[in-house]
């Protein structure tokens, strides 16, 4: 598949979305991100997360080489638990819910119903998906339900060994998502995992996203901090090795240049720059907000501070009895784990809660206000 086929017949600057689209997304981001953050700052002694990652399924219809959730065949979150999750988050002032998996669309009806329930309470709802199960009926249903963002996970343009999340496999779904953005007001962006096997693809996907008027979000492929039984690639899940350091450096420099030139990226320049330190094992501890401003909710409604601690046996609390995030314990843990983890999700929570201005910039990114020069 050539890039020109992906770009055929579409505007190259995102102007198909009018001013009302951007204004509505700014307003939605302001209400669901900025205001809860301000309230959290005003009540520092209380646990008031601004962002919750909610695992609805660990099952998936793909098997990515690097994914330690691959091959799971277990029941997903029940609707009763899902709605109690939403109610609990609402009670502590959190208004941003991001689904996690696995692949959430292995149960489409569940996602539509829970999204309707959450948006009826004013939630900003993220939907990550590899896109393979998307179809027009579901896009219309989730659009009517009020989904705010569709996070389309793609790693390569054409499938490669161990990297099945290819744009060529979901071209029709991608076109439908973009075509219906103005109608339903959601945001679409690419989520790209940088591995040792897809460095050229990262650049190509970045250019495709920019020409199609959507943002990009980058992760450095990192091994799990916890050993997971049944995961066969603890030693080699396409993690970055010294052989790729020079290539990764050049890629990161290129991404920083594009970020500064106006390409819309979820990542800050600071985060991109730190990727070079991370792959070399030289990352200094950074002020991760997991367990304070962000959190993970497991299938059964129990809590974890972050993705990497999903498999932790430590009791962090649950939706029935409340949180048990001990700040002193978390700070001690992060002295070690923050050197080995550069979570894009949690780093952005840290970066954009440095000050009111940074938080306002994050809201602006949800409106895709290119003219603001947000980096």
C-alpha positions in Angstrom: 0.0 0.0 0.0 1.5 3.3 -1.0 1.0 6.5 1.1 -0.7 8.2 -1.8 -3.5 5.7 -1.6 -4.1 6.6 2.1 -4.2 10.3 1.2 -6.4 10.0 -1.8 -9.3 12.5 -1.9 -8.8 13.8 1.6 -7.8 17.4 2.8 -4.1 17.6 3.8 -4.6 20.0 6.7 -7.6 18.9 8.7 -9.8 21.9 7.6 -12.7 19.6 6.9 -13.4 20.1 10.7 -15.0 23.4 11.3 -14.6 25.9 14.1 -17.5 24.5 16.1 -15.8 21.1 16.2 -12.6 22.6 17.7 -14.6 24.8 20.1 -16.7 21.8 21.4 -13.5 19.8 22.0 -11.9 22.7 23.8 -15.0 23.0 26.0 -15.2 19.3 26.7 -11.5 19.2 27.6 -11.8 22.2 29.9 -14.7 20.7 31.8 -13.4 17.2 32.1 -9.6 17.8 32.5 -8.9 21.3 33.7 -11.7 21.8 36.2 -11.2 18.5 38.0 -7.4 19.2 38.2 -8.1 22.6 39.7 -10.4 21.0 42.3 -7.8 18.4 43.1 -5.2 21.1 43.7 -7.6 22.8 46.1 -8.0 19.6 48.1 -4.4 18.2 48.3 -5.1 15.9 51.2 -7.8 14.0 49.3 -7.4 11.3 46.6 -8.8 13.0 43.5 -7.5 11.5 40.3 -8.0 13.4 37.1 -7.6 10.3 34.8 -8.5 6.7 35.2 -7.5 3.8 33.0 -10.2 1.2 33.1 -9.5 -2.4 31.9 -12.6 -3.9 30.4 -10.9 -6.9 28.8 -7.5 -8.6 28.6 -8.6 -10.7 25.6 -7.5 -9.5 22.2 -7.9 -10.4 18.5 -4.2 -9.8 17.8 -1.0 -11.2 19.2 1.6 -8.5 19.2 5.1 -9.8 20.0 5.7 -7.3 22.8 2.3 -7.5 24.6 2.2 -9.3 27.9 -1.6 -9.4 27.7 -1.5 -11.5 24.6 -3.3 -14.9 24.6 -5.5 -14.2 27.6 -8.9 -16.0 27.5 -10.6 -14.8 30.7 -14.0 -13.1 31.3 -14.0 -9.3 31.0 -15.4 -6.7 33.3 -19.1 -7.1 34.1 -21.5 -4.3 33.3 -22.4 -4.0 37.0 -18.8 -3.5 37.9 -18.3 -1.1 35.0 -21.2 1.2 36.1 -19.9 1.1 39.7 -16.5 2.1 38.4 -18.1 5.2 36.7 -20.1 6.0 39.9 -17.1 5.8 42.1 -14.9 7.9 39.8 -17.8 10.5 39.7 -17.9 10.5 43.5 -14.2 11.5 43.7 -14.4 14.1 40.9 -12.7 12.2 38.1 -14.2 12.9 34.7 -11.8 11.2 32.3 -12.2 7.5 31.7 -9.8 5.7 29.3 -10.6 2.1 28.3 -7.8 -0.4 28.3 -7.2 -4.0 27.3 -6.6 -6.3 25.5 -8.8 -5.1 22.8 -12.0 -3.3 24.1 -13.9 -4.1 21.0 -14.0 -7.8 21.6 -17.3 -6.7 23.4 -18.7 -3.9 21.4 -22.1 -3.8 23.0 -20.5 -3.5 26.5 -18.3 -0.5 25.3 -21.3 1.3 23.8 -23.5 0.8 26.9 -20.8 1.8 29.4 -19.8 4.8 27.3 -23.5 6.0 27.2 -23.6 5.6 31.0 -20.3 7.5 31.5 -21.1 10.4 29.1 -24.5 10.8 30.7 -22.6 11.8 33.8 -20.3 14.2 31.9 -17.3 11.9 31.4 -14.6 12.4 28.7 -14.2 8.8 27.4 -11.2 7.5 25.5 -11.4 4.4 23.3 -8.2 2.7 22.3 -8.4 0.0 19.6 -6.3 -1.7 17.0 -9.2 -0.9 14.6 -9.7 -4.4 13.2 -13.2 -4.8 14.6 -14.4 -1.3 13.8 -17.3 -1.1 11.3 -19.8 1.6 10.4 -22.5 0.4 12.7 -20.2 0.5 15.7 -18.7 3.9 14.8 -22.2 5.3 14.5 -23.2 3.7 17.9 -20.1 4.9 19.7 -20.4 8.3 18.1 -24.0 8.7 19.3 -22.9 7.5 22.7 -20.6 10.5 23.0 -17.1 9.0 22.7 -14.5 11.8 23.0 -11.4 10.2 21.5 -10.5 7.2 19.4 -7.0 6.1 20.0 -6.0 4.0 16.9 -3.1 1.8 17.7 -0.9 1.2 14.6 2.8 0.3 14.6 3.5 -0.4 11.0 2.2 0.4 7.5 2.3 -3.2 6.4 2.3 -6.2 8.8 5.6 -7.5 10.1 6.5 -10.5 12.2 5.2 -9.9 15.7 3.8 -6.5 14.7 0.3 -7.1 13.2 -1.1 -3.6 14.0 -0.7 -2.4 10.4 -2.5 0.5 8.8 -3.0 -1.4 5.6 -5.2 -3.9 7.4 -7.6 -1.2 8.7 -7.6 1.3 5.8 -11.4 1.1 5.4 -12.0 1.5 9.1 -9.6 4.4 9.2 -11.4 6.2 6.4 -14.7 5.7 8.1 -13.4 7.1 11.4 -12.1 10.2 9.8 -15.2 10.7 7.6 -17.5 10.7 10.7 -15.3 12.9 13.0 -17.2 16.1 12.0 -20.6 14.4 12.6 -19.9 13.1 16.0 -17.2 15.5 17.3 -14.7 12.9 18.5 -10.9 13.1 18.0 -8.9 10.3 16.2 -5.2 9.9 16.7 -2.5 7.3 16.0 -0.8 5.5 18.9 2.6 4.2 17.8 4.8 1.9 19.7 8.5 2.4 18.7 10.2 -1.0 18.6 13.5 -2.3 17.1 11.5 -3.5 14.1 9.4 -0.5 12.9 11.6 2.6 13.0 11.0 3.6 9.3 7.3 3.0 9.7 7.1 5.5 12.6 8.2 8.3 10.2 5.7 7.2 7.5 2.8 6.9 9.9 3.7 10.3 11.3 3.5 11.9 7.9 0.3 10.1 7.1 -1.3 11.4 10.3 -0.1 14.9 9.7 -1.5 15.0 6.2 -4.8 13.6 7.4 -5.1 16.2 10.1 -4.8 13.9 13.1 -2.3 13.7 16.0 0.2 11.1 17.0 1.2 9.6 20.3 4.6 7.7 20.7 5.7 5.1 23.1 9.2 3.5 23.5 8.7 -0.3 23.6 9.6 -1.3 27.1 9.6 -4.7 28.9 7.2 -5.2 31.8 8.5 -4.4 35.3 6.8 -7.6 36.6 7.3 -11.1 35.4 4.0 -12.4 33.9 3.4 -16.2 33.7 2.7 -17.3 30.1 4.5 -14.3 28.5 7.2 -15.9 26.4 9.1 -12.7 25.4 10.4 -11.3 28.6 13.9 -11.4 27.1 13.0 -10.2 23.7 9.8 -8.5 22.9 11.3 -6.2 20.3 12.7 -4.0 23.1 15.3 -1.5 22.0 18.9 -2.8 22.1 22.2 -0.9 21.7 22.3 -1.8 18.1 19.3 0.5 17.5 20.4 3.4 19.7 21.8 5.5 16.9 18.7 5.0 14.8 16.4 5.8 17.7 18.4 9.0 18.4 17.9 10.1 14.8 14.2 9.2 14.9 13.6 11.1 18.2 15.4 14.2 16.8 13.2 14.0 13.7 10.1 13.8 15.9 11.2 16.7 18.0 11.8 18.8 14.8 8.3 17.9 13.5 6.7 18.6 16.9 8.3 22.1 16.9 7.3 22.7 13.3 3.6 22.2 14.1 2.8 18.5 13.8 0.2 17.8 16.5 1.6 15.3 19.0 0.4 14.0 22.4 4.0 13.9 23.5 5.8 16.9 24.8 9.3 17.7 23.5 10.6 16.9 27.0 9.2 13.4 26.9 10.6 12.7 23.4 14.0 14.0 24.5 14.0 11.7 27.5 13.5 8.6 25.3 17.2 8.7 24.5 18.1 8.4 28.2 15.5 5.8 28.8 16.7 3.3 26.1 20.3 3.5 27.5 19.2 2.9 31.1 20.2 6.4 32.1 16.8 7.7 32.9 16.6 9.8 36.1 13.6 9.5 38.4 10.8 11.7 37.2 7.7 12.9 39.1 5.3 10.2 38.1 1.7 11.0 39.2 0.5 7.4 39.2 -1.6 6.7 42.3 -2.1 10.4 42.8 -3.5 12.1 39.7 -3.9 8.9 37.6 -4.8 5.3 38.4 -5.7 1.9 36.9 -8.9 0.0 37.6 -8.7 -3.7 37.0 -11.4 -6.0 35.6 -12.8 -6.8 39.1 -12.8 -3.2 40.2 -9.6 -3.3 42.2 -7.0 -0.6 41.9 -3.4 -0.3 40.8 -1.3 2.9 40.4 -0.3 2.2 36.8 -0.2 -0.3 33.9 3.1 -1.7 35.0 1.7 -2.5 38.4 -1.4 -4.2 37.0 -0.1 -7.6 38.1 1.1 -6.4 41.5 -0.3 -8.4 44.5 -0.2 -5.3 46.7 -3.6 -4.1 48.0 -4.2 -0.6 46.5 -7.9 -0.6 47.2 -11.0 -1.1 45.1 -14.3 0.6 44.1 -16.2 -1.0 47.1 -13.9 -0.1 50.0 -12.0 2.9 48.5 -8.4 3.6 47.7 -5.3 2.5 49.7 -2.7 4.6 47.8 -0.2 5.4 50.4 1.8 8.4 49.2 5.0 7.5 51.1 4.9 3.9 49.8 4.4 5.2 46.2 7.2 7.7 46.5 9.6 4.9 47.7 8.4 2.6 44.9 8.9 5.3 42.2 12.6 5.9 43.2 13.2 2.6 41.5 10.4 2.0 38.9 10.6 5.6 37.4 14.1 4.8 36.3 12.8 1.8 34.3 9.6 3.2 33.0 8.8 6.1 30.7 5.0 5.7 30.5 3.7 8.1 27.9 0.3 8.3 29.6 1.7 9.1 33.1 4.5 11.3 31.8 1.9 13.5 30.1 -0.1 13.7 33.3 3.0 14.9 35.1 4.0 17.3 32.3 0.7 19.0 31.8 0.0 19.4 35.5 3.1 21.4 36.2 1.1 24.6 36.1 -2.2 26.1 35.1 -0.7 27.2 31.8 0.6 23.7 30.9 -2.8 22.3 31.8 -4.5 24.8 29.5 -2.1 23.8 26.8 -3.2 20.2 27.2 -6.9 21.2 26.8 -5.8 23.1 23.7 -4.3 20.0 22.3 -7.7 18.3 22.5 -9.1 21.1 20.3 -6.1 20.6 18.0 -5.3 24.3 17.9 -2.2 24.1 15.7 -1.8 27.8 15.8 -1.0 27.7 19.6 2.3 26.0 18.9 1.8 23.7 21.8 4.9 21.5 22.5 
